Amino acid sequence: MSSTEDEHLAELKDWWTRNGKPLVTGGLLALVIVFGWQAFQKYQSNQSQGASILYQQLLETTLTPDGKPDAARVSELAGKLKSEFGGSAYAQYGSLFVAKVAVDSAKLDDAASELKAIVDKPANPALGEIARQRLAQVLAAQNKVDEALKLLEGDADKAFLATREELKGDLLVQLGRTDEANAAYQKAKAALSDEAAVGGLQIKLDDLAKGDA
């Protein structure tokens, strides 16, 4: 640090000693808290509104009637969400769309990169689990089934238990581990209502049973 910088730092410390403490005492402290909180609330509201607008544009770009989104536009909007609202749920939902477009374009490495970033530091548990399951599917498509299964180890939130166990079953079938696959499918079925469990999941269980016959 130069002598000039040292002098400026000394002046700042001296100013704070003489003026800083009195400024945050008594009634002034209350005003600082009130106006500071109001400014923060306004900032949060503006941030949320800005992210919401970008996210709406991303939805419109991605969920097209013909199912063929403009990949460059999706990437641009998701990039803005990341740069301006990085780490937020909006930005991470944007990354999910980027990953989807990448999968549709057979760019599995790009999809895996987007999803892994969410899994490593999710904005909330639901986003983390969605990204985890989608990443497992991408890894399986890359013939990294064992790695995909490791992602699905441990406990899952009840709301996601059925989809996680069904996915585990699918991966285990790929590996030829049918007994374990059947156990996973049964766990998935148990986590669903009777009505929900009679669809594709039951077909998978029936297929395994036929294979054992």
Backbone hydrogen bonds, N-H to C=O, Kabsch-Sander energy under -0.5 kcal/mol:
donor,donor_aa,acceptor,acceptor_aa,energy
6,D,2,S,-2.2
7,E,3,S,-2.1
8,H,4,T,-2.4
9,L,5,E,-2.5
10,A,6,D,-2.3
11,E,7,E,-2.5
12,L,8,H,-2.4
13,K,9,L,-2.5
14,D,10,A,-2.3
15,W,11,E,-2.8
16,W,12,L,-2.5
17,T,13,K,-2.1
18,R,14,D,-2.1
19,N,15,W,-3.0
20,G,15,W,-0.7
20,G,16,W,-1.1
21,K,16,W,-1.1
23,L,19,N,-1.3
24,V,20,G,-0.7
24,V,21,K,-1.2
25,T,22,P,-1.1
28,L,25,T,-1.0
29,L,25,T,-0.8
29,L,26,G,-0.5
30,A,26,G,-1.2
31,L,27,G,-2.0
32,V,28,L,-2.5
33,I,29,L,-2.3
34,V,30,A,-2.7
35,F,31,L,-2.8
36,G,32,V,-2.0
37,W,33,I,-2.4
38,Q,34,V,-2.3
39,A,35,F,-2.3
40,F,36,G,-2.2
41,Q,37,W,-2.7
42,K,38,Q,-2.4
43,Y,39,A,-2.4
44,Q,40,F,-2.8
45,S,41,Q,-2.5
46,N,42,K,-2.6
47,Q,43,Y,-2.7
48,S,44,Q,-2.8
49,Q,45,S,-2.5
50,G,46,N,-2.6
51,A,47,Q,-2.5
52,S,48,S,-2.5
53,I,49,Q,-2.2
54,L,50,G,-1.9
55,Y,51,A,-2.5
56,Q,52,S,-2.4
57,Q,53,I,-2.0
58,L,54,L,-2.0
59,L,55,Y,-2.5
60,E,56,Q,-2.3
61,T,57,Q,-1.8
62,T,58,L,-2.5
63,L,59,L,-3.0
64,T,62,T,-1.7
67,G,64,T,-1.4
70,D,61,T,-0.6
71,A,69,P,-1.0
74,V,70,D,-2.5
75,S,71,A,-2.4
76,E,72,A,-2.2
77,L,73,R,-2.6
78,A,74,V,-2.6
79,G,75,S,-2.2
80,K,76,E,-1.8
81,L,77,L,-2.1
82,K,78,A,-2.1
83,S,79,G,-2.6
84,E,80,K,-2.7
85,F,81,L,-2.3
86,G,82,K,-0.8
88,S,85,F,-2.0
92,Q,88,S,-1.9
93,Y,89,A,-2.7
94,G,90,Y,-2.0
95,S,91,A,-1.6
96,L,92,Q,-1.6
97,F,93,Y,-1.6
98,V,94,G,-2.1
99,A,95,S,-2.6
100,K,96,L,-2.1
101,V,97,F,-2.5
102,A,98,V,-2.3
103,V,99,A,-2.5
104,D,100,K,-2.5
105,S,101,V,-1.3
106,A,103,V,-2.0
107,K,102,A,-3.4
108,L,106,A,-1.0
111,A,107,K,-1.9
112,A,108,L,-2.8
113,S,109,D,-2.0
114,E,110,D,-2.0
115,L,111,A,-2.4
116,K,112,A,-2.6
117,A,113,S,-1.6
118,I,114,E,-1.0
119,V,115,L,-2.5
120,D,116,K,-2.6
121,K,117,A,-1.1
128,G,124,N,-2.1
129,E,125,P,-2.3
130,I,126,A,-2.4
131,A,127,L,-2.6
132,R,128,G,-2.1
133,Q,129,E,-2.5
134,R,130,I,-2.2
135,L,131,A,-2.6
136,A,132,R,-2.1
137,Q,133,Q,-1.6
138,V,134,R,-2.1
139,L,135,L,-2.9
140,A,136,A,-2.2
141,A,137,Q,-1.9
142,Q,138,V,-1.1
143,N,140,A,-1.8
144,K,139,L,-2.9
148,A,144,K,-2.1
149,L,145,V,-2.5
150,K,146,D,-1.8
151,L,147,E,-1.3
152,L,148,A,-0.8
152,L,149,L,-0.9
153,E,150,K,-1.4
160,F,157,D,-2.0
161,L,157,D,-0.8
161,L,158,K,-0.8
162,A,158,K,-0.5
164,R,160,F,-2.3
165,E,161,L,-2.7
166,E,162,A,-2.3
167,L,163,T,-2.1
168,K,164,R,-2.5
169,G,165,E,-2.4
170,D,166,E,-2.2
171,L,167,L,-2.3
172,L,168,K,-2.6
173,V,169,G,-2.1
174,Q,170,D,-1.7
175,L,171,L,-1.3
176,G,173,V,-1.4
177,R,172,L,-2.6
178,T,176,G,-1.4
181,A,177,R,-2.2
182,N,178,T,-2.8
183,A,179,D,-1.9
184,A,180,E,-2.2
185,Y,181,A,-2.7
186,Q,182,N,-2.3
187,K,183,A,-1.9
188,A,184,A,-2.3
189,K,185,Y,-2.6
190,A,186,Q,-2.4
191,A,187,K,-1.3
192,L,189,K,-1.4
197,A,193,S,-1.7
198,V,195,E,-1.0
199,G,196,A,-0.8
203,I,199,G,-1.6
204,K,200,G,-2.0
205,L,201,L,-2.0
206,D,202,Q,-2.6
207,D,203,I,-2.4
208,L,204,K,-2.1
209,A,205,L,-2.1
210,K,206,D,-2.3
211,G,207,D,-1.8
212,D,208,L,-1.4
213,A,209,A,-1.1
